Amino acid sequence: MPFNPEPFELLEALKIFSYVFLGTTALVFITMSLIALGARGKSGPGMVLRQVWSGIRELTEISLRRVAAIATLTYRESVRRKVLLVFVLFAVLFMFAGWFMGDSGAERPDLEVQFHVSFVLRTISWLMLPVVLLLSCWGLPEDIKARSLHTVVTKPVRRSEVVLGRMLGFASIGTLVLMVMGVVGYIWIQRQVPDGAREMLVCRVPVYGEIAFTDRDGDISSGTNVGFEWEFRKFIEGGTKARAIWKFDGITADAADEEGFLLFESRFEAFRLHKGDMSQTLLCVFNLYNEDETLRASTPAFPLDEFGHNLTRIDRRLVAYDTKTNESVTVDLFDDLAENGTLIVKAQCVDAGQFLGMAQSDLFVRLKNRSFLSGFVKSISGTWLMMVLVVIISVMASCFLKGPIAAMLTFTFIIIGEGFREFMETLVSFQFTGGGPVESIYRMVTHMNIQTKMDESIGAYAMKGIDSVLIGGLWLVQHIIPKFDHFSRLSQYLPNGFDVSWSAALLPCLATTLAFIFPCVLVGCYSLKLRELESK
């Protein structure tokens, strides 16, 4: 699967947010105090402290009525600036999109649905984000240049209310555009998807388990590497004791379908050491165990569909082998095998000399399907959260930068948060050889191999200390930039026919957006208070 099924750790995220917010605030306060000390002498730090207190007091005295008034004016300004013309481009794309999507639903219904759903979600996000980004970045700078903001700040309106009103106004016009696009996109999918693929417009609800492997002798292992560069899947050898073991929790009678069967869906990869009978695919068997593995029930061997999904229906009444009595007994799937909600599934390859590859998400318990509409609304909600986050960052940047520079800064945030987070996490976690920046420079100058250990000298300890400080600063920068890949990953659920998970998809998007509201309002408020509005 192209998405990570791991749930989002909210408490850990709150802890990191506290560290980043307090650390950044302390760093900015110390820096401003030192600058003020050099410019104004001993009274400088006191002036900074008074400004901080003034900003905090201003935030506690915000008037929702004035914020709503500024948001209304911002909405009307956006309409006057012809923002709604984006609907014209949106309509043109949807009018001619069907020409390039053939009617191949009978051959590959899953791909047909994936093409149509992906097209709608990408079109909406790619049209929405540039519009709200440019609109939000140019709003305040244009008002300052036209001197229309001067009339506002002479009234009893606080800078924080101006920032909040701008954010709400731009978010409201973006919400209107997004809602219209979402309704049109949903109707377009329902009308354009061929009849042969219409039954694939569902949202599957998976329950994932934890995976482990045993080798050909039955000992615990990490799986077999067959030489593929992409190590997403590990392989088990057929005709041996090698197994892929999944442990599922929370398996109760509610997990059964309408007919009382437990449905497993799998997608394994075959690796052949010899040709064999090319007209026959590899065979796979599932062995079901209870938690202490005293009962074992096996499914009939089923042929592997290497280019699709394998569905295995498990009857509630099974014939199992009892290792305590060495007899075959009839058991209940939920009351006996999954007595405490825990079910162990061991997959084996029947064909000797062949291999089956699997990852954690390649086998899951499939619960009752949810409607396509519910998943579509969740996906659009994720796009809406990303739009709100872009508006928040854009308005904050426009409080201290001109329109083009603010747009470049926001776009840089998106690029780094989308494509370079993994690289930054590697640097911060010290998952590299050769040390940090200072140590790496020293090694390059002295032509020292990266595998050679540094001498235990004062200079070496000093370099490591400086590197630790630099890495700590990079850690702050890493978390100051929002993690936009949460939002891009969310758009992969629905095209693949899965329900958008709350804990693994929507919750991180919501937490990321909420985490940036208060800091961005704070930065925007102080920027407007310290900015010379007369400058153009």
N, C-alpha and C positions, 0 to 999 in steps of 0.2 A: 504494500500500500504506500502511496506517496505522502502520507501524513503520519505524524507521531501520535500514537494512542495514549501516551502517558498523560495522566491528569496534571493540572496546573496546581502548584503548591502555593496557595494564597498566603499562608503565614510566612513562608520563606520570602515571598515577594515583598510583603509588608516590612520585614526586617531589613531587606536590602534597600527599600525605599527610604527607611528612616536613616540608615547609614549614609546614603548618597545625599539626601536633603540636608541633614545636619552637617556633614562634611563639606559640602559645597557652600552652604551658608557661612560656616565658620571661615572657610578659605577666602570667600569674597569679602567678608567683614574685616578680616585681618589685612587683606590687601588694600582695601579702601582706607582703613585707618592709617596704614603706613604712608599711603599717598597724601592723605590729609595732613599727617604729621609733618611731612616734608614741605608741604605748601603753606600751611597755616600755623605751624608750630604746635605748641602744647594744646591749643584749643581745637586742633583738627579732629582728633578722635572723638571729642565731645560733640562736634558738629555731626559726625557720621552717626553717632548714637542717637542724637535728636532726630535725624532723618529717618532712622530705622523705627523709632518709636512713633513718629508721625505717620509712617506708612502702615504700621500695625493698627494704630487707632483708626485710620481711614478705612481699613478693611472691615473693621467691626461696626462701622456706621454706614454701610452701604444701604441705599434706598432701592428696593426692588421696583418701585414705581418709575424712578428715573432710569434705571437699567432697562426696563421694558420700553420706555419712550425712545431711548437711543437705539435699542434693537429694532423698533418699528421704523425709525428713520433710516437705519442701515438697510433694512429690507426694501424700502421704497427706492432708495438710491440704487440698489442692485438691479431692481426691475427697470429703472430708467436707463441703466447702462447696458441694456439689451442682453442681460445674462440668459434670459429664457430662449434666446435664439439657438441655444445648444440643442433644443428639441428638433430643430430643422435637420441638423447633422445626424442626430439620433434616428429620426424617421427615415432619412435617406439610407443609412446603413441597414436598417431592418427591411426596407423595401426591396433591396437587391441582394440581401444575404442568402435568401433561398436559392438563388441561381447557382451558387457555388457549393451547395450541400446537396448531394445526390440522394435519391431515394434508395438507400441500401439497407434499410432497417431490417429486411428479412434475412440478410446475410450476417450482419453483426449488429444486433439491436443495441448492445451496450455502447459500442462506439458511436452509433447514430445519436443516442441520447447524450453522450459525453460531448460530442461536437456542438450540438445545439445549446446545451446548458452552459458550456464553457464560453461560447460566443456571447451569450447574453450577459453573463457575469463580467467578462472582461470588457465588453463594450461599455457597460454602465460605469465601471471603475475608471477606465481610461478616459472617458468623457467627463466624468464628474471631478476627478481630482485636479486636473490642470485648471479647470474653470474656477473652483473654489480657492485654489492656491493663488492664482493671479489676482482674483478679486479681493481676497483677504490681504495680500501683500501690498496692493496698490491703494487700499481704502484710506487708511490714516495718512500716509504721505501725501496723497492727493488733496486731502482735506487741509493739511497743514500748508501745502503750497498755495491752495486757493483761499487760504485764510478763513475758511468756514468753521474750522475748529476753534478759532479765537472767540467767536461768539458763544460757543458752548461753554468753554472753560471760564468765561466771565460770569456765567450763571452759577447757582449753587450746585454744581455738578462736580463730583470728585473724579480724579484720574482713574481710579479703580472702576468706577461706574462706566466711564467711557470705554475702558478695555473690555469689561464684561458685556456691555451693550453691543460692542462691535462683534465680539465672539458669538453672542446669541443671534444677532441679526444675520451674519453670514451663514451660520449653521442653519437658521430657519429657511433661508432661500435655497440652500443646498439640500435640506430635507424635502422641500417641496419638489424640486427637480428629481431627486432620487425616488420619491414615491411614485411620481408619474412614470418614470423610466421602469421602475419595478413592476408596476401593473401592466404596462405595455409589453415588457419582456416576458412576463408569465403567460399572457394571452398568446403571444407569438410562439412560445414553446409548445403550448397545447395545440396550436393550429398547424405548426410546421413539422412536428415529429410524426413520422409515418405510422400507419396503423400497426405495422409489424413490430415497432419498437415502443408503442405506447405503454405496454405492460411493464416496461422497465422504468417508467416514471414513478418510482417509489423511493422511499428512504429506509434503507436497511439499518437496523439497530444492532451493532455488534457488542459482544462481551468478550474481552480479550483475557488471556491467561498469561502466566509466566512460563517461559520456555527453558528447557535444559536438554542436554544430549548425553547419550551413552555411545561408546565406541563399539567396534565389532566384537569385543570380548564382554560387553555388558558393563564396563566401568564408566564412571562419570567422566565426561570430556566436554570440550567446547565445540564439538562438531568437526567435520572433515573439510579441509580446504582443497578444492579440486583444481586450483590454479587461476580462478577468476580474480581480476583486479578489484572488482566490486565485491566486498565481503559482507554485503547485506544479508545474504543467505548462507547458512552452513548446510553441509550435506551429510546424509547417512547412507551407509553401504547396504545394498540389498542382499537378502539371503543370509544375514548374520544377526547378531544380537544388538546391532546398532539401532537406536530408537531416538526419536524426537519426542520429548515429554512436555506436555502442557498441563499446568495446574490452574483450574478455573474455580473461582469463588463466587458465591451468591447464586448458585444454580438451584432453583426451586421449581415447583410445579408451574409457577407463573411464566417460566421461560419457554414452556411448550407452546406449540401453535394451536390453531383451532381444533385440529384432529388429535391432539395429545402427543404429538411427536416432538422430539428435541432435534432441532435442525443445526447441523454443522456445515459451515462453508469453508472451503480450503482452496488455495491456489499454490500448488507446489511446482517446482522446476525440476526437470529431468536432466540427468547427465549420464550419457551412455559411454561405456568402455568398449562395447562391441555392438555391431549393427543389430543382430538378432532378427526378429520378425518385424519389419517396418510397418506392417499393416496392423500391428497390435501395440497399444501403448503400455506403459509400465503399470503394474498393479500395486495398490496400496491397501493397507489394513489398519483399522483403528482398534486398539485395545483399551477398554474402559475399566478403570479401577476405582475402588473406594479410597478413602484417605489413608488407611493403614495397609492398603493393597492386599487384603485378604480375599476379596472378590474380584473376579476378572470376567469381563464379557467382551466378545470380539464381534466386529461387524464383518459381513462378507467382503471379500476382496473386490475393489471397484477399480475400473480403468481410469488412469489419470488423464484429465483434460489439460494438456500443457498450455493451451492458449485461451483458457476460459476459467470459469469457476466450477468447482466440484461441490455438489450439494449432497449431503448424507443425512438421511432421516433415521433417527434412532427411536425405536418403539419403546413405550414405557415399560412393557413387560418383556424381560430379557431372560435368556438362559445363561447363567454365569457359573464359573468354576470356583468352588469354595476351597481354598488352600488348607483350611483347618480340618475339614472332613474328607478332603480329596474326592468330592462328589459334585455333580452338576445339579444346581438348584435354580428355581425360577425366582427372580428378584424383581423389585420395582426400581426403576431408574432413579427416581427422586427420593424414595424412602430408604433405599438400601445402598445403592452406589454413591449417591450424593446425599448421604444422610444428614450431614452438617452443612450442606451447601457447597461442599468441596468435591470436585470431580477431576480425576486424573485421566488424561488421554495420552496414549503412547502410539505414535504413528510409526509403521515399519514398511519397508519396501520389500515386496515379495521376490522380485527378479534378482537372481544372483548376478554379481558383476556389474550391476547398474546402481546409480545413486539418485537419491531424491534430495532436493534442496528446499529449505524452508526457513522462514524468519518468524519472529513472535507474532506478527500481524497476519501471517499466512493461514492461520486457522483460528476461527472464532465461533462462538455460539451465536446464532442468529435469532434474535427475538422477533416479536411481531412487527411487521413493517408499519411505518408511519407514512402519513400522506406526503406527497411531493410538495404540496403547498407549505406545510410546516417547515420543511427543510429549506425551501426557497426564501421564506420570510427570515429565517435565521441567517442565511447567507447574505441577504440584503442588509440585515441588521449589522453584520460585520463590516460591510462596505460603509454603512452609515457611521459606525464608530471610527473607522479610519478617516472618513471625511471630517468628522468633528475634530479629531486629533490634528489633522492638517490645518484646519481653520485656527485652532488654538495656537499652534506653533507659528503660523503665518502672521497672525495679529500681534503676537509677542514680538516677532522679528521686526514688524513694521513700526513698532513703538520707538526703535532706536536706529533704524536703517531706512534708506530710501527704497522705493518699490522694487526696482530690479535687483538690488543687493539682497533684500529680504527674500525675494523669490528664489534666488540662487542659494541662500542659506537653507531655506526650507527644503528645496530640492536635494541639497547635499545631505541633509538629515535623512531623507527618504532613501537615497542611494546607499548611504553607509548602513542605515538600519536594516535594509533589505539584503544587501549583498556582501557586507564585510563584517557582520557580527560574528560569524564563525571564526574568521581570522583574528579578530580582536579577542575573542574568548580564548583562543589558543595562546596568544601572547600573554594574557593576564594569568592564565593557569600554569605558566612555565612549561608548556608541553612542547619544548623545542630544545635543541642542543646548542651549545656555544654560549650560554648565559644571556644576560640582558643586553641593553644597548651599549652601555659603557664597556662591559666585558667583551662584547662582540667587536667593538672598535679596537680594543687592545689586542685581541687575537689577530685581527686583520693587519694591524701595523706590525706586529711582531712575527707574523706568518706562523702562528701557533694553530695546530690542528684542533678542530672542535671537539674531538674525542679526548684530547689531553687534559688532564686535571690541572687546575690552577694550584700554584704553591700556596701553602697556608701562611701568608705574610700579611702585614698590615695593609699593603696596597690592594691585595686581593679582597680582604674584608671590606675595605673602603669602596671598591668597585661594586661589590655585591650589595652594600648598603645603599649606594646611590641608585643602583638598578632597582632595588626594592621600592625606593621612593618614587622613581619614574613609573614603575609598574603600578603602584598605588594610584598615581595620577591618571594613568591610562584606564584603570578600573573605574574611576569616577567618570571619565569621559565616555567609557563604554555604556554606563548606565544612564548618563544624561541623554544620550541619543536613544530614542525609542526603538523598540524591537519590532520593526514593521513586518518581519517574516511571520509573526503571529497572524496578521491579516491575510497575507498571501496564502498561507497554509489553509486558512479557513475556506477559501474558495475552491479547494480541491476535494472537499467532502462530497458536495452535491453532484458534480459531474461524474464522480465514480459511484454514485448510487447509494451513498451513506447519509444517515441522519447527522446533522451538525451537532457534535457533542457539546454539552454545556461546559463540563469541567476541563476538557482538553482543547476547546476551540473558542467558544464565546467568552468564557471567564477571563482568559489572558488578554483578549482584546479589550474587554470592559475595564479590567484592572489597569492596563496600560494607558487607556484614554483618561480615566479618572485620576491617575497618578500625576498627569501633566497639567491638570487644570489649575490647581492652586499655585504651583511654582511659576507657571507661565503668566498667570494673572499678577503675581507678585513682581516678577521681572518687568512686565509691561507697565505696571503702576509706577514703580520707581524710575523706569526709563522716561516716562512722560513727565514725572515731577522734576527730573533733572535736565530734561531736554529744553533747549531754547527754541520755542515755537516760532520765533520770528525768522529763523533760518529757513531758507528754501532748499 
